């Protein structure tokens, strides 16, 4: 039996009718069959066993439309004028999952398109809004890939970064921000949480916040932790809390006032030395314990505000010496200070080349 191909004609007239032909070779007319005229259909011509419906300018047959490309579920796109599809770009209709990339070496990218001039448009990835009254908005979660269960590999990282600056311009901010509250409700939390440990004996993962490093000649990046300001009558500013936030914690207000709740406390770094030593970064208390004389040399003063205490518990005198490289530092105007057994001296890095005794 021959095939009947209707293309580039008033085809809708035929599709709206039913049972036009039962057999093409017999051309048996059925009910509601339209009249086949050149005006309505164009010219019907046989060609190699098929029937083509044409008009004056075009001939379109059953090979023109084509079939979807790729594997089942592949999203279709224009690939040089033909249907394109890839196993790297699929849609699971049952699970409602869009998948980008299937191989471990692939790095899928979703990018905003540059127009070549003006401001580059921002790329937004948003979860759905609530629709009905009281309905929550959808969550948005970025998760690193799981490791291969057989090879015991590491899980993939989930990174959120601002874009790199070009030339002498700064990089873009990478912000993690809770959503604004509605009406009189609270704003959403912005949390940085280390991963849970393994089910048997694995330790929990740290939650790290790092300031950026200077690669050559710049300063390192700061890590400010600033609680929010209150507004309106009777409302107070937020506080910074370090600890379990329930019974044992340190609380710091916007004004810098500290309070310790429960068993919360601060441990200061201390070293016990029995020979000449030089202060190291992080020292708070140096305990000198030597039967004969010894010295403790301070780091160069830069005005950092660091406080250090030197305590002598040995029989020998301890000479605390300011740094002498470059412009010589002083301690209350002198190059050295001497303490004896059971005495101590507390000093602050107050200014460039200047230590002061507290």
C-alpha positions as CSV (number, residue, x, y, z in Angstrom):
1,X,0.0,0.0,0.0
2,X,1.3,3.5,-0.8
3,X,1.9,6.2,1.8
4,X,0.0,9.5,1.8
5,X,2.1,12.5,2.7
6,X,0.4,15.9,3.1
7,X,2.8,18.8,3.5
8,X,2.7,22.6,3.1
9,X,-1.0,22.6,2.0
10,X,-4.2,23.5,3.8
11,X,-3.5,20.3,5.7
12,X,-5.6,21.3,8.7
13,X,-8.7,20.9,6.6
14,X,-7.8,17.2,6.2
15,X,-6.7,16.6,9.8
16,X,-10.1,18.0,11.0
17,X,-11.9,15.4,8.9
18,X,-11.9,11.7,9.8
19,X,-11.5,8.6,7.6
20,X,-10.6,10.3,4.4
21,X,-9.3,7.2,2.7
22,X,-9.4,3.5,3.8
23,X,-7.0,2.6,1.0
24,X,-5.0,4.9,-1.1
25,X,-5.0,2.6,-4.1
26,X,-8.8,2.2,-4.0
27,X,-9.4,5.9,-3.0
28,X,-12.6,4.9,-1.3
29,X,-14.3,8.1,-0.1
30,X,-15.7,8.2,3.5
31,X,-18.2,10.4,5.2
32,X,-17.2,14.1,5.5
33,X,-14.4,13.7,3.0
34,X,-13.4,17.1,1.5
35,X,-13.4,17.7,-2.2
36,X,-9.9,17.2,-3.5
37,X,-9.2,20.2,-5.7
38,X,-6.1,22.0,-6.7
39,X,-7.3,25.0,-4.8
40,X,-7.6,23.1,-1.5
41,X,-4.8,20.6,-1.8
42,X,-2.5,21.5,-4.6
43,X,-1.3,18.8,-7.0
44,X,-1.3,15.1,-6.0
45,X,1.4,13.2,-7.8
46,X,2.7,9.6,-7.4
47,X,6.5,9.1,-6.8
48,X,8.2,5.8,-6.1
49,X,5.1,4.3,-4.5
50,X,4.3,7.4,-2.3
51,X,1.8,10.1,-2.8
52,X,3.0,13.7,-2.2
53,X,0.7,16.7,-1.8
54,X,2.5,19.8,-3.1
55,X,1.8,23.3,-3.9
56,X,3.5,25.5,-6.5
57,X,6.5,26.4,-4.4
58,X,7.3,23.6,-1.9
59,X,7.4,19.8,-1.8
60,X,7.6,18.3,1.8
61,X,7.4,14.6,2.5
62,X,7.5,12.3,5.5
63,X,11.3,12.7,5.9
64,X,11.2,16.4,6.5
65,X,9.9,16.5,10.0
66,X,12.5,14.1,11.4
67,X,12.7,12.2,14.7
68,X,14.0,13.3,18.1
69,X,17.7,12.9,18.6
70,X,19.7,11.5,21.5
71,X,18.5,9.0,24.2
72,X,15.1,8.9,25.7
73,X,14.6,12.0,27.8
74,X,17.2,14.1,25.9
75,X,16.2,17.7,25.6
76,X,16.0,18.8,21.9
77,X,17.9,21.7,20.4
78,X,18.7,23.1,17.0
79,X,21.9,21.4,15.8
80,X,22.8,23.0,12.4
81,X,19.2,22.8,11.3
82,X,18.4,19.3,12.6
83,X,17.1,18.0,15.8
84,X,20.0,17.6,18.4
85,X,20.0,15.7,21.6
86,X,22.6,14.5,24.1
87,X,22.8,12.0,27.0
88,X,24.5,14.9,28.9
89,X,21.2,17.0,28.9
90,X,18.2,14.9,29.9
91,X,14.9,15.4,31.6
92,X,13.4,12.7,33.8
93,X,9.6,13.3,33.6
94,X,8.7,10.9,36.4
95,X,11.2,12.2,38.9
96,X,11.1,15.8,37.6
97,X,15.0,15.9,37.4
98,X,17.0,17.9,34.9
99,X,20.5,16.3,34.5
100,X,23.6,18.1,33.1
101,X,26.6,15.9,32.4
102,X,26.9,12.1,33.0
103,X,30.6,11.5,33.0
104,X,32.9,12.1,36.0
105,X,35.2,14.3,33.9
106,X,32.5,16.6,32.7
107,X,31.9,20.0,34.3
108,X,28.4,21.2,33.4
109,X,28.0,25.0,33.2
110,X,25.0,27.3,33.4
111,X,26.0,30.8,32.4
112,X,24.4,34.1,31.7
113,X,24.9,35.2,28.1
114,X,27.2,38.2,27.5
115,X,25.7,40.7,25.1
116,X,29.1,42.1,24.2
117,X,28.4,45.6,25.5
118,X,26.9,47.3,28.5
119,X,26.2,45.6,31.8
120,X,26.3,41.8,31.7
121,X,22.9,40.4,32.8
122,X,22.7,38.6,36.2
123,X,22.0,34.9,36.2
124,X,19.2,34.0,38.6
125,X,18.5,30.5,39.9
126,X,15.4,30.6,42.0
127,X,13.2,28.1,43.8
128,X,9.5,28.4,43.3
129,X,7.2,30.8,45.2
130,X,4.4,29.6,47.4
131,X,1.0,30.1,45.6
132,X,-1.9,29.4,48.0
133,X,-2.4,31.1,51.3
134,X,0.1,29.8,53.9
135,X,2.1,27.8,51.3
136,X,5.9,27.9,51.8
137,X,8.3,28.9,49.1
138,X,10.5,26.1,47.6
139,X,14.0,25.5,49.0
140,X,17.2,25.9,46.9
141,X,20.0,23.5,47.6
142,X,23.5,23.1,46.1
143,X,25.1,19.8,46.9
144,X,28.4,18.3,45.9
145,X,28.3,14.9,44.2
146,X,28.6,11.7,46.2
147,X,31.8,9.7,46.0
148,X,32.0,6.4,44.2
149,X,30.9,3.9,46.7
150,X,33.3,1.2,45.5
151,X,36.5,3.3,45.3
152,X,35.9,5.2,48.6
153,X,36.5,8.6,46.9
154,X,35.9,12.0,48.4
155,X,32.5,13.7,48.0
156,X,32.4,16.6,45.6
157,X,32.7,20.2,46.9
158,X,29.8,22.6,46.8
159,X,31.3,26.0,46.1
160,X,29.7,29.5,45.9
161,X,32.0,32.2,44.6
162,X,31.9,35.6,43.2
163,X,33.3,36.2,39.8
164,X,36.9,37.2,39.3
165,X,37.7,40.8,38.6
166,X,39.6,41.7,35.4
167,X,42.5,44.2,35.2
168,X,42.4,46.4,38.3
169,X,38.7,45.9,39.2
170,X,37.6,44.0,42.3
171,X,36.0,40.5,42.2
172,X,32.3,40.0,42.7
173,X,30.9,39.3,46.1
174,X,30.0,35.7,47.1
175,X,27.0,36.2,49.4
176,X,25.1,33.7,51.6
177,X,22.0,35.5,52.8
178,X,18.8,34.5,54.4
179,X,15.5,35.7,52.9
180,X,13.7,38.7,54.2
181,X,10.9,38.2,56.6
182,X,7.3,39.0,55.6
183,X,5.2,41.4,57.6
184,X,6.2,41.0,61.3
185,X,8.1,37.7,60.8
186,X,11.8,37.0,61.2
187,X,14.2,37.0,58.3
188,X,15.6,33.6,57.3
189,X,18.8,32.3,58.8
190,X,22.1,32.2,56.8
191,X,24.0,29.2,58.2
192,X,27.4,27.7,57.5
193,X,27.4,24.2,59.0
194,X,30.1,21.5,58.9
195,X,29.0,18.1,57.6
196,X,28.0,15.4,60.0
197,X,30.5,12.7,60.9
198,X,30.2,9.0,59.7
199,X,27.6,6.8,61.2
200,X,30.1,4.9,63.3
201,X,33.1,6.9,64.5
202,X,33.6,9.7,62.0
203,X,34.2,13.2,63.2
204,X,32.1,16.1,62.1
205,X,33.5,18.4,59.5
206,X,34.6,21.9,60.4
207,X,32.8,25.0,59.1
208,X,35.6,27.3,57.9
209,X,35.4,31.0,57.1
210,X,38.7,32.4,55.5
211,X,39.7,35.8,54.5
212,X,41.3,36.0,51.1
213,X,45.0,35.8,50.7
214,X,47.0,38.5,49.0
215,X,48.9,36.9,46.1
216,X,51.7,39.5,45.9
217,X,51.7,42.9,47.4
218,X,48.2,43.4,49.1
219,X,46.7,43.0,52.5
220,X,44.9,39.9,53.6
221,X,41.1,40.0,53.6
222,X,39.2,40.7,56.9
223,X,36.5,38.5,58.4
224,X,34.0,40.9,59.9
225,X,31.2,39.4,62.0
226,X,28.6,42.2,62.6
227,X,25.2,41.6,64.2
228,X,22.2,43.5,62.8
229,X,20.9,46.7,64.1
230,X,17.5,46.9,65.8
231,X,14.8,49.4,64.7
232,X,11.7,50.8,66.2
233,X,10.8,51.4,69.8
234,X,11.9,48.8,72.4
235,X,14.0,46.7,69.9
236,X,17.7,46.1,70.4
237,X,20.6,45.3,68.2
238,X,21.6,41.7,67.5
239,X,24.6,40.1,69.2
240,X,27.4,37.7,68.1
241,X,27.2,34.4,69.9
242,X,30.1,31.9,70.1
243,X,29.2,28.5,71.7
244,X,26.1,26.4,72.0
245,X,23.8,29.4,72.0
246,X,21.8,27.9,74.8
247,X,23.6,27.5,78.1
248,X,27.4,27.9,77.4
249,X,28.4,30.7,75.1
250,X,30.2,34.0,74.7
251,X,28.1,36.9,73.6
252,X,29.5,40.1,72.0
253,X,27.3,43.1,71.3
254,X,27.7,45.6,68.4
255,X,29.5,47.9,70.9
256,X,32.1,45.1,71.6
257,X,30.8,44.3,75.1
258,X,31.6,40.7,76.1
259,X,29.7,38.5,78.4
260,X,30.3,34.8,79.4
261,X,27.4,32.5,80.0
262,X,27.6,29.2,81.8
263,X,31.0,27.5,81.5
264,X,32.1,29.6,78.5
265,X,35.6,30.9,78.8
266,X,38.7,31.9,76.7
267,X,41.9,29.9,76.9
268,X,45.0,32.0,76.2
269,X,48.1,30.5,74.6
270,X,51.1,30.1,77.0
271,X,54.6,28.7,76.7
272,X,57.1,27.6,79.4
273,X,60.6,28.2,78.3
274,X,64.0,27.3,79.9
275,X,66.3,29.1,77.5
276,X,66.6,32.3,75.5
277,X,63.5,32.6,73.2
278,X,61.8,34.9,70.8
279,X,58.0,35.7,70.9
280,X,56.0,33.9,68.2
281,X,52.7,34.9,66.8
282,X,49.8,33.9,69.1
283,X,51.9,34.1,72.3
284,X,49.9,35.6,75.2
285,X,51.9,34.3,78.2
286,X,55.6,33.3,78.2
287,X,56.7,31.7,81.5
288,X,60.5,31.9,82.0
289,X,61.9,29.2,84.2
290,X,65.7,29.2,84.4
291,X,68.1,29.2,87.3
292,X,70.4,31.7,85.5
293,X,69.9,34.8,83.4
294,X,68.0,34.5,80.1
295,X,66.3,36.7,77.5
296,X,62.9,37.0,75.8
297,X,62.9,39.0,72.5
298,X,59.7,40.6,71.3
299,X,58.4,40.6,67.7
300,X,58.5,44.0,65.8
301,X,55.9,46.4,67.0
302,X,53.4,47.3,64.3
303,X,50.5,48.8,66.3
304,X,48.4,45.6,66.2
305,X,47.1,46.0,69.8
306,X,48.4,42.5,70.8
307,X,49.0,42.0,74.5
308,X,51.8,39.7,75.8
309,X,52.8,38.9,79.4
310,X,56.2,37.6,80.4
311,X,56.4,36.0,83.8
312,X,59.6,34.8,85.6
313,X,59.4,31.8,88.0
314,X,63.1,30.8,87.9
315,X,66.0,32.2,89.9
316,X,67.7,33.9,87.0
317,X,66.9,37.5,85.9
318,X,64.9,37.7,82.6
319,X,65.7,40.5,80.2
320,X,62.8,41.4,77.9
321,X,64.3,42.9,74.7
322,X,62.6,45.0,72.0
323,X,63.2,44.1,68.3
324,X,66.3,45.9,67.0
325,X,66.0,45.3,63.2
326,X,65.4,48.3,61.1
327,X,64.2,51.2,63.3
328,X,64.8,49.9,66.9
329,X,61.7,49.3,68.9
330,X,61.2,50.5,72.5
331,X,59.4,49.3,75.6
332,X,58.2,52.4,77.5
333,X,61.1,54.2,75.8
334,X,63.8,51.7,76.6
335,X,65.4,48.9,74.6
336,X,65.0,46.4,77.4
337,X,63.1,45.7,80.6
338,X,64.4,43.3,83.4
339,X,62.2,41.2,85.7
340,X,63.1,38.9,88.5
341,X,61.7,35.7,90.1
342,X,57.9,35.9,90.6
343,X,57.6,39.2,88.8
344,X,55.8,39.7,85.5
345,X,55.5,42.4,82.8
346,X,52.4,43.0,80.6
347,X,53.0,44.9,77.3
348,X,50.9,46.0,74.3
349,X,52.0,46.5,70.7
350,X,50.7,50.1,70.7
351,X,52.2,51.6,67.6
352,X,54.9,51.2,65.0
353,X,58.2,50.4,66.8
354,X,56.5,51.0,70.2
355,X,55.6,48.6,73.0
356,X,54.0,50.1,76.2
357,X,53.8,48.5,79.6
358,X,50.3,48.1,81.0
